[in-house]
Amino acid sequence: SMRTLVLITMGQSLMANANANTATPVYVPANAAAVDNFNIYDGAAYPFSARPALGCNGDHSNVAPRIADMLINNGKFDRVIVVPIAIGSTIIADWATGNYAGRFPVAMKRLAAAGITPSMPGVTFAAVWGQGESDTGKETSQASYAENLRTIVGTIFATGFTGRLFVNIETYNAGTVSPGVQAAQASVVNGTNVFQGGNWDMLGSSYRNPDDTHPNDAGGPLFASLIYDSMHASGAPF
């Protein structure tokens, strides 16, 4: 039977269309026929093509189709429906109680309206939270970030989402990291339905654009593989 993953990616620009492909066009998955781009703005699914992903912002490559390729190539899933909802330059408060607090609930409602729900046989849901750079810049406290992240986790699981949430360690902003935000990101991990995602702070300047924040062509695949590895480490079906 068909094994389908619904992968919702949220956060700020590194989770949006900000993986710069300076030498190559926008990344198109090798398994293009098996990877869909579900757009929360119209509730329709599209193939990934040589244009930025729909449903988030930015004008370069998205990390998610690379992750989808790895999941399919490694025999974990037959089909991946990517739901990108990240918005560049956002702070965590925007997602907890601000303008973007409704984006994940809307994604779940749009999917349900299209007949895609976590209770369907053969369907697995997962989400990745990739955000923190703006809070490094704002010097958000560990306590404040942790409180907002707990709010976001609560919102996610209140929608009927029954999958695993992967929370990146992600604070690297122009060469600076925030130990407080890193600790807050780690604090919500429970090993049951919330797992650590990729530790993106491991990847330094050589994997980033001249802004020393966003992935360059060498970094793009590595940022994706760190998320894939974290998903695989959480156990079956990944």
N, C-alpha and C positions, 0 to 999 in steps of 0.2 A: 504494500500500500504506500501511497505517496506520503513522504514526510516533508511538511512545510513549516518553515520558521517565519514568524512575523517579528521583525527586528525594528524596534522603535528607538531612534537615536535623538538625544536631546542635549541641550547645553548651549555652548557658545561657538565661536567661529571654527575651531578645530574639528568640531563635530558637524559643522555646516559645510558649505562649499569653499573651504579655504586651504585645501591641500594643493599648493601651487604646482602646476605642471608647466614649468617654463619651457621645457624642451619637447614636451609631448602634448597632444590634445587632452581634453578632459578624459579621465579614466573611464573606460567602458568595460563592464565585467566580461571576462572570457566566456562565462556561462550566460550570455545575454538573454537567451531564450528562457532561462530558468530563474531570472532575477527581475522582480518588478519594483518599480518606484511608485509607491502609493502616496498620492498627493492629498494632504488634509484639506486643502483649499477647495477641492471639488469632489473629493471622495472617489476618484477614479485612479486606476493603475495604468502606468505607462512603462514601456521598456526604457532601460537606461541607455542613453545615446550620447553623442558628443555634445552635450549641453549640460549645464549645471543641474543638479538634482532638484526636483520640484518638492515644495513643502517646507524648505528652509531658505536661507539666503546666502549670498556670496556668489562669485562668478568663476570659481575654479573647480577642482575635483573634490569629491566627497569620499570620506574614509569608508563608508558603509558598503559600497559595491566591492571593494577589495576584501572586506571581511566575508561578504557573501560568497565570493569566489573560493575563499579558503574553506568555508564550511561545506560547500558542494564538492570541491576537489578532494577533500579528505573524507568524503562519504558520510558526512553527518546528516545532511538534508538533501532532498531532491529539488526543492524550490525554496527561495527566500523572497519574502515580501518586505522590502525596506520602507520604513515610514520615517523620513527625516523631518524633524520639527525644530532643530536648533536655530538659534538666532545669534548672530555675531555681536560681540561687545556687551552681552548681557551680564548683569551681576546676579548672584543667587537670589536676592530678594525679589527680583523681577519674576522669578519662577515660583517662589514660595507664596507670595501674597500680592504680587504686582501684575503688570499687564499680560504676562505670559503664563500665569498660574492655570489658565484654562486650556492650554495647548494639549497637554497629555489627555485630559478627559475628552476633548474634542476628537483627538485621534482615535480613541477607543470607540466613540460614538460613530464616527465616520466608517471605521472598520466594520462595526456591527451592522450599520445600514447597508454595507456592501456584502453582508452575509459572512463576515469573518469574525469569529469569536473564539475565546480561549477554550470553550467546551467542545469544539469540533474535533472529531476523531482525526488523528494524524497531524494536528496543528499544535505547535509549540510557540509560546510568546516569550520574547526577551526584550529588555530595554537596557540602553547604555546611557549613563549620565556622564557627560564630559564637559566640565565647566570649572572655573576657578581662577583663570588668568586675570579677569577684571577685578576679582576680589583681592588678589595679590596687589594690584595697582592701587586699590582703595584702602589697603591695609585693614580689611575686614577681620574682626577678631575670631578666634577659634570658636568661642561660645556662640557668637552670632551666626557664623556659618553653619555650625552643627545644628542649631535650633531651626534655621531655615531649611536645611537638608532633611531633617526629620519631618518637617511639614510636607516637603515635596514627596518623600517616601510614602507618607500617609495618604497623600492625594493619589499617587499612582495605584496603590493597592485598594483604594476605595472605589476604583472604577470597575472592578471585576477582573482586572489584570491578575493572572495567576502564575505568571512566569517568573523568571529570575531577573533581578535588577543588578547590573554591573556598574559599580561606581569607580570611575577612574581616579587615580592620584594625579591631579592635573592642576598645577598652579604656575607653571613656568612662563613668566612674562618678561620679555627682553632680558633674559639671562638671570632673573631673580626668581626665587621660589619662596613660598610661604609655609614654614613648618606648622603654623597654627591651622591653616586651611587644609594642609595635608592630613593632619591629625583628625580634623573634623570629618574629612572624607572617609577616613578609615573607621571612624567611630560608629557608622551606621551598619557596617558589615556584620552579619550574623551567621553566615555560612549555611543558612536555610533557604531564604529567598532573596537575600542581599549579599552580593559577593564583591570583592575587589575587582575592578576592571583593569585596564592597562595602567602601569605606572609610567605615564607619559613624561614625568619630570626626569626620568633617567636619560632621555634623549637630549643631548646638548646642542651647541651651536652648529656643529657640522651637519646635523640633520634638519636644520631650520633655515628659513629664508634670511636675507640680510636684516630683517626686523628682529631676528633672534627670538621669534615666537612661533610663527606658522611653519608647517613642514615644507621642506623643499622636495625636489624629485627623489633624492636619496631617502628622505625621511618618510615620505608617504606610505610605502609598503611596510616600514617598520612600525609606524604608529598603528596600522591595521593589524599587524601580526601580534602586537602586544595585547590587543583586545581579543583576538582569536585565541591566543594562548590562555588568557584568563578565563574565557568561556570553557575551553577544553578542560582546564584545571578544576572547574566546578563539577565535573562528572557528566555521566550520560543524561540527556542525549547529545551533549556537546563533545 
